[in-house]
Amino acid sequence: MNKQHTEERKTFSFDRSISSNIIHAEPDKYKLLEDISFKSTKIINIGSNLSYSPLGFSKDSISINIKKFNRVLEFNSEEKLITVEAGLTLIELLNFTLKYNLWIPQLPGYPSITIGGAVAANSHGKSCAIHGTIRKSIKSILLFHKKHGWIKLSEKENKEIFDLTIGGIGLTGTIVSVTFKLKQIESHKFKTKKIETNTIEECKKMILQENENSSFIYSWNRADNIKNFGKGIIYKNYINNNSKVFRTFKEYKNNFRPFFIPVWNKYSISFINFIYFKINQLTKPEKKEDFLSVIFPFYGKESYFNFFGKKGFIESQLLIHESKFDSFISEFKNLFIKYEPTITLLSLKNMSGQQKFLRFEDNKICITFDYVNNSRNLLFMSKIDNLYEKYEILPSIIKDSRITKEIFNKTYKESSEFKKELQNFDKERIYQSEISKRLNI
Ligand SMILES: Cc1cc2nc3c(=O)[nH]c(=O)nc-3n(C[C@H](O)[C@H](O)[C@H](O)COP(=O)(O)OP(=O)(O)OC[C@H]3O[C@@H](n4cnc5c(N)ncnc54)[C@H](O)[C@@H]3O)c2cc1C
């Protein structure tokens, strides 16, 4: 192995709940990617390691990071097609395409996420009710696999592997480049409208109703105590057609550095939520916003994550059908009264698509909760896990690093199909992460 391009590193999942000492490799040439892969028994790909759960590493696998492969390879503005290397970050992609008023609308919420990471997680953006997940924008993929070599994937070529790779959490090999079908975007400025909501049930109703008028609609709700549970703000973003000139976005480094002592606790969360809600009430119901703050809401606000401290947090993102939402919330609230969990964030948005394999995608409502990582909350979360089957809830394995094999098997109905097809493609199951091993994928 070329020692120049590998090093040992202690690596944490983004939520900081799991860590491992791993061998990290950063090839800068395709030949080196081949060499490293041929010489390694177990491999996993890693992008910017911004997945909340440990998807990009494992103590027994070498983590191959292709961030040095970050070129735009082909671009055709008339056909709206672009081919980029998978180490390119979202902000680098946008800095290229927005000059032509083009983009892909399924952008996950942080600018340094890589194309490879977004495709392997089948990521979605805020407008997922209309635009679905990134799968909808992918035309083809170039994959490198230790045993199969270089493979072109699309609806027409190697369709089964194409299907396994999108949302396949890096288990089919290294995504080296991706061709996207781009969409027109009239402007890179937004108008944001706010609506106040008193309960989570009312919020759900409004999000479903308003869905037809606005493609970007999501909420921020309080969940710091039962009295105010669900009280919050619904945000609707509209593209502001008045601004056509695009100025390149400046990039600054990830600022994720957990505080030594955690700041978030019941009292600080209640206080900040109260202030945040009041500010939203007192400010104008409509304002202009720039592209980055709408599409990447935590960019520049990394303190929110740093405030959890070294022990980090756990995020639970759930898909649930609208008809089951109210009953689930009612049981959730009963358990909330009993266990008094510390929840820092509750948010709703709409999602569209078709659930298949490991993909977090469906025509359902997407609920997000962030919890302080402590034993009381873990116990509460385990009680909520028991409701998944009853309410046909799909939990995200990208976000929730706790998910057990039992919960995964019960909720991901097509996971055995995925496993079977993956096993057919790769008898030795070369590409493995902490999560794939725990879930026995
Ligand atoms: C602040 C924040 C906001 C977020 N918002 C959203 C959101 O709105 N919507 C959403 O869907 N997600 C969101 N995410 C999650 C994020 O989109 C995914 O976790 C994404 O996979 C992270 O990409 P990454 O480059 O960091 O990849 P990593 O986390 O390093 O890896 C993720 C997965 O991709 C695989 N992978 C990475 N590169 C390659 C490659 N070249 N070839 C094959 N496999 C590869 C890895 O093996 C792993 O399974 C958010 C994350 C953060 C931190």
The ligand as a Tripos MOL2 file, in Angstrom:
@<TRIPOS>MOLECULE
LIG
   53    58     1     0     0
SMALL
NO_CHARGES

@<TRIPOS>ATOM
      1 C1        -25.8520   19.7970    8.7770 C.3       1 LIG1
      2 C2        -26.3260   18.6430    7.9410 C.ar      1 LIG1
      3 C3        -27.4960   18.7560    7.2330 C.ar      1 LIG1
      4 C4        -27.9650   17.6830    6.4600 C.ar      1 LIG1
      5 N1        -29.1260   17.8420    5.7610 N.ar      1 LIG1
      6 C5        -29.6030   16.8150    5.0250 C.ar      1 LIG1
      7 C6        -30.8020   16.9570    4.2740 C.ar      1 LIG1
      8 O1        -31.4260   18.0130    4.2730 O.2       1 LIG1
      9 N2        -31.2230   15.8870    3.5510 N.ar      1 LIG1
     10 C7        -30.5270   14.7100    3.5080 C.ar      1 LIG1
     11 O2        -30.9540   13.7770    2.8130 O.2       1 LIG1
     12 N3        -29.3920   14.5550    4.2090 N.ar      1 LIG1
     13 C8        -28.9170   15.5860    4.9540 C.ar      1 LIG1
     14 N4        -27.7430   15.4180    5.6510 N.ar      1 LIG1
     15 C9        -27.0700   14.1160    5.5980 C.3       1 LIG1
     16 C10       -26.1280   14.0310    4.4000 C.3       1 LIG1
     17 O3        -26.7470   14.4140    3.2160 O.3       1 LIG1
     18 C11       -25.6800   12.5920    4.1660 C.3       1 LIG1
     19 O4        -25.2960   12.0070    5.3500 O.3       1 LIG1
     20 C12       -24.5490   12.5100    3.1360 C.3       1 LIG1
     21 O5        -24.3260   11.1630    2.8430 O.3       1 LIG1
     22 C13       -23.2560   13.1030    3.6580 C.3       1 LIG1
     23 O6        -22.3100   13.1350    2.6030 O.3       1 LIG1
     24 P1        -20.7610   13.0200    2.8890 P.3       1 LIG1
     25 O7        -20.0490   13.5380    1.7000 O.co2     1 LIG1
     26 O8        -20.4280   13.6510    4.1770 O.co2     1 LIG1
     27 O9        -20.5860   11.4430    2.9400 O.3       1 LIG1
     28 P2        -20.1670   10.4900    4.1710 P.3       1 LIG1
     29 O10       -20.9710   10.8400    5.3580 O.co2     1 LIG1
     30 O11       -18.7070   10.4780    4.3160 O.co2     1 LIG1
     31 O12       -20.6630    9.1020    3.5920 O.3       1 LIG1
     32 C14       -22.0340    8.8390    3.4900 C.3       1 LIG1
     33 C15       -22.2750    7.5600    2.7210 C.3       1 LIG1
     34 O13       -21.8950    7.7630    1.3780 O.3       1 LIG1
     35 C16       -20.9440    6.7800    0.9910 C.3       1 LIG1
     36 N5        -20.0330    7.4440    0.0500 N.ar      1 LIG1
     37 C17       -19.3920    8.6230    0.2040 C.ar      1 LIG1
     38 N6        -18.6610    8.8840   -0.8870 N.ar      1 LIG1
     39 C18       -18.8250    7.8410   -1.7340 C.ar      1 LIG1
     40 C19       -18.3040    7.4930   -3.0110 C.ar      1 LIG1
     41 N7        -17.4730    8.2930   -3.6810 N.pl3     1 LIG1
     42 N8        -18.6820    6.3150   -3.5460 N.ar      1 LIG1
     43 C20       -19.5430    5.4850   -2.9060 C.ar      1 LIG1
     44 N9        -20.0590    5.7610   -1.7150 N.ar      1 LIG1
     45 C21       -19.7060    6.9180   -1.1360 C.ar      1 LIG1
     46 C22       -20.3010    6.3040    2.2610 C.3       1 LIG1
     47 O14       -19.8030    4.9800    2.1590 O.3       1 LIG1
     48 C23       -21.4450    6.3840    3.2330 C.3       1 LIG1
     49 O15       -22.2260    5.2300    3.1610 O.3       1 LIG1
     50 C24       -27.2320   16.4670    6.4060 C.ar      1 LIG1
     51 C25       -26.0360   16.3580    7.1170 C.ar      1 LIG1
     52 C26       -25.5840   17.4380    7.8820 C.ar      1 LIG1
     53 C27       -24.3130   17.3020    8.6510 C.3       1 LIG1
@<TRIPOS>BOND
     1     1     2 1
     2     2     3 ar
     3     2    52 ar
     4     3     4 ar
     5     4     5 ar
     6     4    50 ar
     7     5     6 ar
     8     6     7 ar
     9     6    13 1
    10     7     8 2
    11     7     9 ar
    12     9    10 ar
    13    10    11 2
    14    10    12 ar
    15    12    13 ar
    16    13    14 ar
    17    14    15 1
    18    14    50 ar
    19    15    16 1
    20    16    17 1
    21    16    18 1
    22    18    19 1
    23    18    20 1
    24    20    21 1
    25    20    22 1
    26    22    23 1
    27    23    24 1
    28    24    25 2
    29    24    26 1
    30    24    27 1
    31    27    28 1
    32    28    29 2
    33    28    30 1
    34    28    31 1
    35    31    32 1
    36    32    33 1
    37    33    34 1
    38    33    48 1
    39    34    35 1
    40    35    36 1
    41    35    46 1
    42    36    37 ar
    43    36    45 ar
    44    37    38 ar
    45    38    39 ar
    46    39    40 ar
    47    39    45 ar
    48    40    41 1
    49    40    42 ar
    50    42    43 ar
    51    43    44 ar
    52    44    45 ar
    53    46    47 1
    54    46    48 1
    55    48    49 1
    56    50    51 ar
    57    51    52 ar
    58    52    53 1
@<TRIPOS>SUBSTRUCTURE
     1 LIG1         1 GROUP 0 **** ****
